[in-house]
Amino acid sequence: MLASVVVATLAAGCGSSDFPNKPRAAAPIEVTASIGPRAVKVSPVKVGAGQANLTVANLSSNPATLRLSGPTDSASSQIEAGAVTTVSEELKTGPYEVSAPGSGLRPTTLKVGQPRPSSQNKLLLP
């Protein structure tokens, strides 16, 4: 009898095998952008909502700023001619105009769709 009480007590103390986990956020997506020489370009042009890292290259001969206008508005700091910078932004669903204000370059559109799925079960992610 004592043995069964000890076993029951130990089993109860082990805790539940089912516990809630908050899903991990989607892994950030990498987007490239270029400013100039004739237009602003982004690749890919369609992404899912969530954290995005934009690597921006200023290929024009003048300093420029990259601007995102849409559900989330943001702008980079000034990027010197020939330089590269990275901008991180939490993108919400909707269309964005990507431009370089004051440069005279043609803007482009970045389409942001539904949020990307959780990276909960992806291996080798930080």
C-alpha positions as CSV (number, residue, x, y, z in Angstrom):
1,M,0.0,0.0,0.0
2,L,2.8,2.4,0.9
3,A,4.5,1.6,-2.4
4,S,1.4,2.6,-4.4
5,V,1.1,5.9,-2.5
6,V,4.7,6.7,-3.2
7,V,4.3,5.9,-6.9
8,A,1.1,7.9,-7.2
9,T,2.8,10.9,-5.4
10,L,5.9,10.7,-7.7
11,A,3.7,10.5,-10.8
12,A,1.7,13.5,-9.8
13,G,4.8,15.5,-9.1
14,C,6.3,15.0,-12.6
15,G,4.0,17.6,-14.0
16,S,1.8,17.6,-17.1
17,S,3.1,16.2,-20.4
18,D,1.0,18.9,-22.2
19,F,2.1,22.5,-21.7
20,P,1.3,25.6,-23.8
21,N,4.0,27.1,-26.0
22,K,3.6,30.4,-27.8
23,P,4.5,29.8,-31.4
24,R,7.7,31.3,-32.6
25,A,7.4,34.3,-35.0
26,A,8.1,33.7,-38.6
27,A,11.8,34.0,-39.6
28,P,12.7,37.4,-41.1
29,I,12.6,37.5,-44.9
30,E,15.4,39.0,-46.8
31,V,14.5,41.6,-49.5
32,T,17.0,43.4,-51.7
33,A,16.4,46.9,-53.1
34,S,18.4,49.1,-55.4
35,I,18.2,52.9,-55.9
36,G,19.0,53.9,-59.5
37,P,20.3,54.5,-62.0
38,R,16.7,54.8,-63.6
39,A,14.3,53.4,-61.0
40,V,14.0,52.0,-57.5
41,K,13.7,48.1,-57.6
42,V,12.9,45.5,-55.0
43,S,13.2,41.7,-55.1
44,P,11.1,39.7,-54.5
45,V,8.1,42.0,-55.3
46,K,5.7,39.9,-53.2
47,V,6.3,38.8,-49.6
48,G,4.3,37.7,-46.6
49,A,3.7,40.0,-43.7
50,G,6.2,40.0,-40.8
51,Q,9.8,41.1,-40.1
52,A,11.8,42.0,-43.2
53,N,15.4,42.9,-43.6
54,L,15.9,45.1,-46.7
55,T,19.4,45.3,-48.0
56,V,19.6,48.5,-50.0
57,A,22.3,49.4,-52.6
58,N,22.5,53.0,-53.8
59,L,23.6,52.5,-57.5
60,S,22.9,56.2,-58.3
61,S,25.6,58.9,-58.4
62,N,24.0,60.9,-55.6
63,P,23.2,60.3,-51.9
64,A,19.6,59.0,-51.5
65,T,17.1,57.8,-49.0
66,L,14.9,54.7,-49.4
67,R,11.2,55.3,-48.3
68,L,8.5,52.7,-47.7
69,S,5.0,54.2,-47.9
70,G,2.0,52.0,-47.1
71,P,0.4,50.3,-44.1
72,T,3.8,50.9,-42.3
73,D,5.7,54.0,-43.3
74,S,9.5,54.2,-42.8
75,A,12.6,55.6,-44.3
76,S,16.3,54.8,-44.2
77,S,19.0,57.2,-43.3
78,Q,20.8,58.9,-46.1
79,I,22.7,56.3,-48.2
80,E,25.8,57.6,-50.0
81,A,26.3,56.9,-53.7
82,G,27.7,53.4,-54.1
83,A,27.0,52.4,-50.5
84,V,24.9,49.6,-49.1
85,T,22.8,49.6,-45.9
86,T,20.3,47.4,-44.2
87,V,16.8,48.5,-43.0
88,S,14.7,46.2,-40.8
89,E,10.9,46.7,-40.7
90,E,7.8,44.9,-39.5
91,L,5.7,44.9,-42.7
92,K,1.9,44.7,-42.4
93,T,-0.4,43.3,-45.1
94,G,-1.0,45.7,-48.0
95,P,0.7,47.4,-50.9
96,Y,3.8,49.6,-50.4
97,E,5.3,52.2,-52.6
98,V,9.1,52.0,-52.4
99,S,10.8,55.2,-53.5
100,A,13.8,57.5,-53.3
101,P,12.3,60.9,-52.6
102,G,13.9,63.8,-54.4
103,S,15.9,61.6,-56.7
104,G,13.6,61.7,-59.7
105,L,13.8,57.9,-59.9
106,R,10.7,55.9,-60.8
107,P,9.3,54.2,-57.6
108,T,8.2,50.6,-57.5
109,T,5.5,48.5,-55.6
110,L,6.1,45.9,-52.9
111,K,3.1,43.7,-52.3
112,V,2.8,42.3,-48.8
113,G,0.4,39.4,-48.3
114,Q,-0.9,37.4,-45.4
115,P,1.5,36.8,-42.4
116,R,4.1,34.1,-43.0
117,P,3.7,30.9,-40.9
118,S,5.5,30.4,-37.7
119,S,9.1,29.1,-37.8
120,Q,8.4,27.0,-34.6
121,N,9.5,23.7,-36.1
122,K,12.3,24.9,-38.3
123,L,15.8,23.7,-37.4
124,L,19.0,25.8,-37.3
125,L,17.2,29.1,-36.8
126,P,18.5,31.6,-34.3
